[in-house]
Amino acid sequence: MSTLDQELDYYIKNQREIVEKYRGQVVVIHEQSVHGAYPDELTAVREARKSFKPGDFLVQKVEPGSDSFTQTFYSRVSFS
């Protein structure tokens, strides 16, 4: 399992407690622990990069439900 998979797994398993404490904020998760809460993703990334290498931490918007950690991407490409 990759580092980011482990961090996301930690978030999912502990989502209820994390939401109670940080709802609406953006958290940085490193080594299966919350290492800060910030008002937006950009601030979270800037602060996390001061301590961690890219790819070694997860930046996660804290909201209840699976929508907070599930994304759908759409493309405007058509194949003919």
Biopython code that builds the backbone (N, CA, C, O; Angstrom):
import numpy as np
from Bio.PDB.StructureBuilder import StructureBuilder

atoms = [
    (1, "MET", "N", (0.854, -1.183, 0.000)),
    (1, "MET", "CA", (0.000, 0.000, 0.000)),
    (1, "MET", "C", (0.896, 1.240, 0.000)),
    (1, "MET", "O", (1.856, 1.319, 0.767)),
    (2, "SER", "N", (0.578, 2.203, -0.859)),
    (2, "SER", "CA", (1.371, 3.425, -0.946)),
    (2, "SER", "C", (1.135, 4.329, 0.264)),
    (2, "SER", "O", (0.181, 4.147, 1.020)),
    (3, "THR", "N", (2.011, 5.289, 0.423)),
    (3, "THR", "CA", (1.890, 6.247, 1.528)),
    (3, "THR", "C", (0.550, 6.973, 1.477)),
    (3, "THR", "O", (-0.133, 7.095, 2.493)),
    (4, "LEU", "N", (0.176, 7.453, 0.297)),
    (4, "LEU", "CA", (-1.084, 8.192, 0.201)),
    (4, "LEU", "C", (-2.286, 7.287, 0.453)),
    (4, "LEU", "O", (-3.281, 7.725, 1.030)),
    (5, "ASP", "N", (-2.201, 6.030, 0.024)),
    (5, "ASP", "CA", (-3.279, 5.085, 0.324)),
    (5, "ASP", "C", (-3.421, 4.903, 1.830)),
    (5, "ASP", "O", (-4.536, 4.851, 2.349)),
    (6, "GLN", "N", (-2.299, 4.806, 2.527)),
    (6, "GLN", "CA", (-2.324, 4.636, 3.986)),
    (6, "GLN", "C", (-2.924, 5.862, 4.666)),
    (6, "GLN", "O", (-3.695, 5.741, 5.618)),
    (7, "GLU", "N", (-2.561, 7.044, 4.168)),
    (7, "GLU", "CA", (-3.075, 8.281, 4.769)),
    (7, "GLU", "C", (-4.580, 8.409, 4.527)),
    (7, "GLU", "O", (-5.321, 8.807, 5.426)),
    (8, "LEU", "N", (-5.032, 8.072, 3.318)),
    (8, "LEU", "CA", (-6.463, 8.127, 3.031)),
    (8, "LEU", "C", (-7.212, 7.087, 3.856)),
    (8, "LEU", "O", (-8.300, 7.365, 4.361)),
    (9, "ASP", "N", (-6.645, 5.901, 3.997)),
    (9, "ASP", "CA", (-7.261, 4.862, 4.816)),
    (9, "ASP", "C", (-7.411, 5.347, 6.261)),
    (9, "ASP", "O", (-8.441, 5.111, 6.892)),
    (10, "TYR", "N", (-6.391, 6.021, 6.780)),
    (10, "TYR", "CA", (-6.465, 6.596, 8.129)),
    (10, "TYR", "C", (-7.624, 7.596, 8.213)),
    (10, "TYR", "O", (-8.404, 7.572, 9.165)),
    (11, "TYR", "N", (-7.730, 8.472, 7.211)),
    (11, "TYR", "CA", (-8.806, 9.464, 7.218)),
    (11, "TYR", "C", (-10.175, 8.780, 7.225)),
    (11, "TYR", "O", (-11.054, 9.144, 8.006)),
    (12, "ILE", "N", (-10.347, 7.793, 6.356)),
    (12, "ILE", "CA", (-11.639, 7.114, 6.251)),
    (12, "ILE", "C", (-12.000, 6.419, 7.566)),
    (12, "ILE", "O", (-13.133, 6.518, 8.036)),
    (13, "LYS", "N", (-11.034, 5.718, 8.153)),
    (13, "LYS", "CA", (-11.295, 4.998, 9.404)),
    (13, "LYS", "C", (-11.589, 5.932, 10.575)),
    (13, "LYS", "O", (-12.301, 5.558, 11.507)),
    (14, "ASN", "N", (-11.044, 7.141, 10.528)),
    (14, "ASN", "CA", (-11.185, 8.087, 11.636)),
    (14, "ASN", "C", (-12.011, 9.310, 11.259)),
    (14, "ASN", "O", (-11.967, 10.331, 11.946)),
    (15, "GLN", "N", (-12.755, 9.207, 10.180)),
    (15, "GLN", "CA", (-13.476, 10.365, 9.656)),
    (15, "GLN", "C", (-14.415, 10.992, 10.680)),
    (15, "GLN", "O", (-14.466, 12.216, 10.796)),
    (16, "ARG", "N", (-15.144, 10.193, 11.409)),
    (16, "ARG", "CA", (-16.109, 10.756, 12.372)),
    (16, "ARG", "C", (-15.410, 11.679, 13.375)),
    (16, "ARG", "O", (-15.857, 12.802, 13.605)),
    (17, "GLU", "N", (-14.316, 11.204, 13.968)),
    (17, "GLU", "CA", (-13.597, 12.009, 14.960)),
    (17, "GLU", "C", (-12.947, 13.238, 14.317)),
    (17, "GLU", "O", (-12.938, 14.322, 14.901)),
    (18, "ILE", "N", (-12.411, 13.058, 13.121)),
    (18, "ILE", "CA", (-11.766, 14.177, 12.432)),
    (18, "ILE", "C", (-12.805, 15.239, 12.076)),
    (18, "ILE", "O", (-12.543, 16.433, 12.220)),
    (19, "VAL", "N", (-13.980, 14.814, 11.613)),
    (19, "VAL", "CA", (-15.054, 15.762, 11.284)),
    (19, "VAL", "C", (-15.509, 16.514, 12.533)),
    (19, "VAL", "O", (-15.746, 17.720, 12.473)),
    (20, "GLU", "N", (-15.633, 15.827, 13.646)),
    (20, "GLU", "CA", (-16.044, 16.495, 14.885)),
    (20, "GLU", "C", (-15.080, 17.617, 15.268)),
    (20, "GLU", "O", (-15.494, 18.649, 15.795)),
    (21, "LYS", "N", (-13.815, 17.409, 15.003)),
    (21, "LYS", "CA", (-12.801, 18.374, 15.416)),
    (21, "LYS", "C", (-12.470, 19.423, 14.347)),
    (21, "LYS", "O", (-12.186, 20.573, 14.682)),
    (22, "TYR", "N", (-12.503, 19.038, 13.067)),
    (22, "TYR", "CA", (-11.991, 19.913, 12.006)),
    (22, "TYR", "C", (-12.975, 20.204, 10.875)),
    (22, "TYR", "O", (-12.551, 20.666, 9.816)),
    (23, "ARG", "N", (-14.242, 19.959, 11.053)),
    (23, "ARG", "CA", (-15.229, 20.103, 9.971)),
    (23, "ARG", "C", (-15.092, 21.445, 9.253)),
    (23, "ARG", "O", (-15.003, 22.503, 9.877)),
    (24, "GLY", "N", (-15.079, 21.367, 7.926)),
    (24, "GLY", "CA", (-14.994, 22.564, 7.103)),
    (24, "GLY", "C", (-13.575, 23.041, 6.838)),
    (24, "GLY", "O", (-13.364, 23.918, 6.000)),
    (25, "GLN", "N", (-12.623, 22.490, 7.525)),
    (25, "GLN", "CA", (-11.230, 22.866, 7.331)),
    (25, "GLN", "C", (-10.538, 21.859, 6.411)),
    (25, "GLN", "O", (-11.131, 20.863, 5.998)),
    (26, "VAL", "N", (-9.302, 22.133, 6.110)),
    (26, "VAL", "CA", (-8.480, 21.237, 5.304)),
    (26, "VAL", "C", (-7.348, 20.757, 6.200)),
    (26, "VAL", "O", (-6.613, 21.565, 6.770)),
    (27, "VAL", "N", (-7.208, 19.438, 6.324)),
    (27, "VAL", "CA", (-6.169, 18.896, 7.197)),
    (27, "VAL", "C", (-5.018, 18.311, 6.376)),
    (27, "VAL", "O", (-5.186, 17.906, 5.226)),
    (28, "VAL", "N", (-3.860, 18.283, 7.004)),
    (28, "VAL", "CA", (-2.692, 17.598, 6.453)),
    (28, "VAL", "C", (-2.517, 16.333, 7.284)),
    (28, "VAL", "O", (-2.427, 16.387, 8.511)),
    (29, "ILE", "N", (-2.469, 15.200, 6.600)),
    (29, "ILE", "CA", (-2.275, 13.914, 7.272)),
    (29, "ILE", "C", (-0.944, 13.342, 6.834)),
    (29, "ILE", "O", (-0.665, 13.212, 5.642)),
    (30, "HIS", "N", (-0.121, 13.001, 7.825)),
    (30, "HIS", "CA", (1.203, 12.418, 7.586)),
    (30, "HIS", "C", (1.440, 11.351, 8.646)),
    (30, "HIS", "O", (1.211, 11.573, 9.836)),
    (31, "GLU", "N", (1.903, 10.190, 8.192)),
    (31, "GLU", "CA", (2.160, 9.058, 9.091)),
    (31, "GLU", "C", (0.948, 8.757, 9.966)),
    (31, "GLU", "O", (1.066, 8.536, 11.171)),
    (32, "GLN", "N", (-0.223, 8.754, 9.323)),
    (32, "GLN", "CA", (-1.488, 8.409, 9.954)),
    (32, "GLN", "C", (-1.790, 9.256, 11.190)),
    (32, "GLN", "O", (-2.211, 8.752, 12.231)),
    (33, "SER", "N", (-1.562, 10.554, 11.039)),
    (33, "SER", "CA", (-1.846, 11.513, 12.091)),
    (33, "SER", "C", (-2.137, 12.873, 11.455)),
    (33, "SER", "O", (-1.538, 13.222, 10.438)),
    (34, "VAL", "N", (-3.043, 13.634, 12.042)),
    (34, "VAL", "CA", (-3.340, 14.986, 11.551)),
    (34, "VAL", "C", (-2.230, 15.913, 12.028)),
    (34, "VAL", "O", (-1.941, 15.991, 13.222)),
    (35, "HIS", "N", (-1.612, 16.616, 11.078)),
    (35, "HIS", "CA", (-0.496, 17.512, 11.395)),
    (35, "HIS", "C", (-0.819, 18.978, 11.151)),
    (35, "HIS", "O", (0.088, 19.789, 10.964)),
    (36, "GLY", "N", (-2.065, 19.315, 11.151)),
    (36, "GLY", "CA", (-2.453, 20.713, 11.002)),
    (36, "GLY", "C", (-3.782, 20.842, 10.301)),
    (36, "GLY", "O", (-4.162, 19.986, 9.501)),
    (37, "ALA", "N", (-4.490, 21.917, 10.605)),
    (37, "ALA", "CA", (-5.764, 22.219, 9.977)),
    (37, "ALA", "C", (-5.696, 23.650, 9.452)),
    (37, "ALA", "O", (-5.206, 24.553, 10.131)),
    (38, "TYR", "N", (-6.199, 23.842, 8.224)),
    (38, "TYR", "CA", (-6.042, 25.118, 7.529)),
    (38, "TYR", "C", (-7.349, 25.514, 6.856)),
    (38, "TYR", "O", (-8.222, 24.668, 6.661)),
    (39, "PRO", "N", (-7.497, 26.790, 6.499)),
    (39, "PRO", "CA", (-8.753, 27.247, 5.904)),
    (39, "PRO", "C", (-8.944, 26.815, 4.452)),
    (39, "PRO", "O", (-10.076, 26.769, 3.972)),
    (40, "ASP", "N", (-7.850, 26.494, 3.741)),
    (40, "ASP", "CA", (-7.971, 26.122, 2.333)),
    (40, "ASP", "C", (-6.819, 25.202, 1.917)),
    (40, "ASP", "O", (-5.829, 25.058, 2.635)),
    (41, "GLU", "N", (-6.970, 24.582, 0.741)),
    (41, "GLU", "CA", (-5.999, 23.614, 0.257)),
    (41, "GLU", "C", (-4.624, 24.236, 0.013)),
    (41, "GLU", "O", (-3.604, 23.643, 0.365)),
    (42, "LEU", "N", (-4.593, 25.425, -0.586)),
    (42, "LEU", "CA", (-3.318, 26.063, -0.899)),
    (42, "LEU", "C", (-2.498, 26.317, 0.356)),
    (42, "LEU", "O", (-1.300, 26.037, 0.377)),
    (43, "THR", "N", (-3.117, 26.834, 1.384)),
    (43, "THR", "CA", (-2.418, 27.074, 2.647)),
    (43, "THR", "C", (-1.928, 25.758, 3.240)),
    (43, "THR", "O", (-0.806, 25.678, 3.740)),
    (44, "ALA", "N", (-2.766, 24.733, 3.183)),
    (44, "ALA", "CA", (-2.381, 23.424, 3.722)),
    (44, "ALA", "C", (-1.152, 22.870, 2.999)),
    (44, "ALA", "O", (-0.227, 22.372, 3.640)),
    (45, "VAL", "N", (-1.143, 22.956, 1.682)),
    (45, "VAL", "CA", (0.003, 22.451, 0.911)),
    (45, "VAL", "C", (1.253, 23.258, 1.225)),
    (45, "VAL", "O", (2.318, 22.683, 1.446)),
    (46, "ARG", "N", (1.142, 24.565, 1.248)),
    (46, "ARG", "CA", (2.312, 25.416, 1.548)),
    (46, "ARG", "C", (2.908, 25.067, 2.909)),
    (46, "ARG", "O", (4.125, 24.950, 3.047)),
    (47, "GLU", "N", (2.053, 24.903, 3.905)),
    (47, "GLU", "CA", (2.542, 24.592, 5.247)),
    (47, "GLU", "C", (3.119, 23.174, 5.319)),
    (47, "GLU", "O", (4.149, 22.955, 5.956)),
    (48, "ALA", "N", (2.465, 22.226, 4.676)),
    (48, "ALA", "CA", (2.939, 20.840, 4.717)),
    (48, "ALA", "C", (4.300, 20.699, 4.046)),
    (48, "ALA", "O", (5.137, 19.924, 4.508)),
    (49, "ARG", "N", (4.530, 21.431, 2.968)),
    (49, "ARG", "CA", (5.805, 21.325, 2.251)),
    (49, "ARG", "C", (6.980, 21.863, 3.061)),
    (49, "ARG", "O", (8.134, 21.585, 2.735)),
    (50, "LYS", "N", (6.703, 22.620, 4.100)),
    (50, "LYS", "CA", (7.776, 23.086, 4.984)),
    (50, "LYS", "C", (8.357, 21.938, 5.803)),
    (50, "LYS", "O", (9.513, 21.990, 6.221)),
    (51, "SER", "N", (7.548, 20.900, 6.030)),
    (51, "SER", "CA", (7.967, 19.785, 6.882)),
    (51, "SER", "C", (8.078, 18.439, 6.158)),
    (51, "SER", "O", (8.827, 17.562, 6.588)),
    (52, "PHE", "N", (7.331, 18.278, 5.060)),
    (52, "PHE", "CA", (7.249, 16.973, 4.408)),
    (52, "PHE", "C", (7.530, 17.077, 2.912)),
    (52, "PHE", "O", (7.329, 18.125, 2.299)),
    (53, "LYS", "N", (7.996, 15.975, 2.343)),
    (53, "LYS", "CA", (8.221, 15.905, 0.903)),
    (53, "LYS", "C", (6.889, 15.695, 0.195)),
    (53, "LYS", "O", (5.997, 15.036, 0.730)),
    (54, "PRO", "N", (6.750, 16.255, -1.012)),
    (54, "PRO", "CA", (5.541, 15.970, -1.791)),
    (54, "PRO", "C", (5.373, 14.455, -1.963)),
    (54, "PRO", "O", (6.344, 13.742, -2.215)),
    (55, "GLY", "N", (4.159, 13.984, -1.828)),
    (55, "GLY", "CA", (3.883, 12.562, -1.931)),
    (55, "GLY", "C", (3.920, 11.839, -0.605)),
    (55, "GLY", "O", (3.518, 10.679, -0.515)),
    (56, "ASP", "N", (4.407, 12.526, 0.446)),
    (56, "ASP", "CA", (4.482, 11.929, 1.780)),
    (56, "ASP", "C", (3.357, 12.392, 2.699)),
    (56, "ASP", "O", (3.318, 12.010, 3.869)),
    (57, "PHE", "N", (2.443, 13.210, 2.184)),
    (57, "PHE", "CA", (1.339, 13.703, 3.009)),
    (57, "PHE", "C", (0.076, 13.809, 2.171)),
    (57, "PHE", "O", (0.122, 13.908, 0.945)),
    (58, "LEU", "N", (-1.041, 13.787, 2.862)),
    (58, "LEU", "CA", (-2.345, 13.914, 2.221)),
    (58, "LEU", "C", (-2.983, 15.217, 2.670)),
    (58, "LEU", "O", (-2.969, 15.541, 3.858)),
    (59, "VAL", "N", (-3.535, 15.956, 1.740)),
    (59, "VAL", "CA", (-4.306, 17.158, 2.036)),
    (59, "VAL", "C", (-5.763, 16.792, 1.811)),
    (59, "VAL", "O", (-6.148, 16.397, 0.710)),
    (60, "GLN", "N", (-6.573, 16.923, 2.858)),
    (60, "GLN", "CA", (-7.948, 16.431, 2.802)),
    (60, "GLN", "C", (-8.938, 17.463, 3.326)),
    (60, "GLN", "O", (-8.796, 17.947, 4.449)),
    (61, "LYS", "N", (-9.940, 17.802, 2.519)),
    (61, "LYS", "CA", (-11.044, 18.646, 2.969)),
    (61, "LYS", "C", (-11.894, 17.811, 3.926)),
    (61, "LYS", "O", (-12.255, 16.679, 3.603)),
    (62, "VAL", "N", (-12.214, 18.350, 5.086)),
    (62, "VAL", "CA", (-12.922, 17.591, 6.116)),
    (62, "VAL", "C", (-14.419, 17.871, 6.046)),
    (62, "VAL", "O", (-14.885, 18.958, 6.384)),
    (63, "GLU", "N", (-15.149, 16.869, 5.602)),
    (63, "GLU", "CA", (-16.604, 16.907, 5.522)),
    (63, "GLU", "C", (-17.116, 15.503, 5.812)),
    (63, "GLU", "O", (-16.400, 14.529, 5.580)),
    (64, "PRO", "N", (-18.337, 15.381, 6.313)),
    (64, "PRO", "CA", (-18.894, 14.051, 6.549)),
    (64, "PRO", "C", (-19.266, 13.364, 5.234)),
    (64, "PRO", "O", (-19.510, 14.024, 4.224)),
    (65, "GLY", "N", (-19.305, 12.044, 5.262)),
    (65, "GLY", "CA", (-19.745, 11.274, 4.112)),
    (65, "GLY", "C", (-18.637, 10.948, 3.129)),
    (65, "GLY", "O", (-17.559, 11.541, 3.163)),
    (66, "SER", "N", (-18.919, 10.003, 2.258)),
    (66, "SER", "CA", (-17.908, 9.545, 1.307)),
    (66, "SER", "C", (-17.637, 10.546, 0.197)),
    (66, "SER", "O", (-16.615, 10.435, -0.480)),
    (67, "ASP", "N", (-18.512, 11.518, -0.015)),
    (67, "ASP", "CA", (-18.265, 12.519, -1.053)),
    (67, "ASP", "C", (-17.009, 13.324, -0.777)),
    (67, "ASP", "O", (-16.404, 13.853, -1.710)),
    (68, "SER", "N", (-16.603, 13.428, 0.473)),
    (68, "SER", "CA", (-15.415, 14.223, 0.797)),
    (68, "SER", "C", (-14.128, 13.555, 0.353)),
    (68, "SER", "O", (-13.102, 14.223, 0.225)),
    (69, "PHE", "N", (-14.158, 12.255, 0.118)),
    (69, "PHE", "CA", (-12.930, 11.591, -0.337)),
    (69, "PHE", "C", (-13.132, 10.827, -1.649)),
    (69, "PHE", "O", (-12.324, 9.967, -2.001)),
    (70, "THR", "N", (-14.196, 11.139, -2.360)),
    (70, "THR", "CA", (-14.457, 10.535, -3.659)),
    (70, "THR", "C", (-14.568, 11.650, -4.680)),
    (70, "THR", "O", (-15.304, 12.614, -4.470)),
    (71, "GLN", "N", (-13.840, 11.527, -5.789)),
    (71, "GLN", "CA", (-13.906, 12.535, -6.837)),
    (71, "GLN", "C", (-14.239, 11.863, -8.159)),
    (71, "GLN", "O", (-13.842, 10.727, -8.415)),
    (72, "THR", "N", (-14.973, 12.585, -8.989)),
    (72, "THR", "CA", (-15.259, 12.130, -10.337)),
    (72, "THR", "C", (-14.695, 13.166, -11.296)),
    (72, "THR", "O", (-14.942, 14.363, -11.153)),
    (73, "PHE", "N", (-13.946, 12.696, -12.263)),
    (73, "PHE", "CA", (-13.342, 13.586, -13.241)),
    (73, "PHE", "C", (-14.022, 13.371, -14.584)),
    (73, "PHE", "O", (-14.274, 12.238, -14.995)),
    (74, "TYR", "N", (-14.312, 14.465, -15.255)),
    (74, "TYR", "CA", (-14.941, 14.408, -16.559)),
    (74, "TYR", "C", (-14.002, 14.993, -17.585)),
    (74, "TYR", "O", (-13.218, 15.891, -17.279)),
    (75, "SER", "N", (-14.077, 14.492, -18.793)),
    (75, "SER", "CA", (-13.247, 14.989, -19.882)),
    (75, "SER", "C", (-14.140, 15.458, -21.011)),
    (75, "SER", "O", (-15.219, 14.908, -21.235)),
    (76, "ARG", "N", (-13.692, 16.460, -21.708)),
    (76, "ARG", "CA", (-14.447, 16.943, -22.851)),
    (76, "ARG", "C", (-13.924, 16.318, -24.149)),
    (76, "ARG", "O", (-14.258, 16.780, -25.240)),
    (77, "VAL", "N", (-13.142, 15.316, -24.035)),
    (77, "VAL", "CA", (-12.592, 14.640, -25.212)),
    (77, "VAL", "C", (-13.637, 13.697, -25.766)),
    (77, "VAL", "O", (-14.298, 12.980, -25.015)),
    (78, "SER", "N", (-13.786, 13.697, -27.072)),
    (78, "SER", "CA", (-14.679, 12.729, -27.694)),
    (78, "SER", "C", (-13.866, 11.896, -28.673)),
    (78, "SER", "O", (-12.961, 12.402, -29.336)),
    (79, "PHE", "N", (-14.193, 10.647, -28.750)),
    (79, "PHE", "CA", (-13.522, 9.739, -29.655)),
    (79, "PHE", "C", (-14.489, 9.368, -30.757)),
    (79, "PHE", "O", (-15.637, 9.006, -30.499)),
    (80, "SER", "N", (-14.011, 9.462, -31.997)),
    (80, "SER", "CA", (-14.900, 9.103, -33.091)),
    (80, "SER", "C", (-14.294, 8.056, -33.984)),
    (80, "SER", "O", (-14.919, 7.641, -34.960)),
]
sb = StructureBuilder()
sb.init_structure("model")
sb.init_model(0)
sb.init_chain("A")
sb.init_seg("    ")
for serial, (resi, resn, name, xyz) in enumerate(atoms, 1):
    if name == "N":
        sb.init_residue(resn, " ", resi, " ")
    sb.init_atom(name, np.array(xyz, "f"), 0.0, 1.0, " ", f" {name:<3s}", serial, name[0])
structure = sb.get_structure()
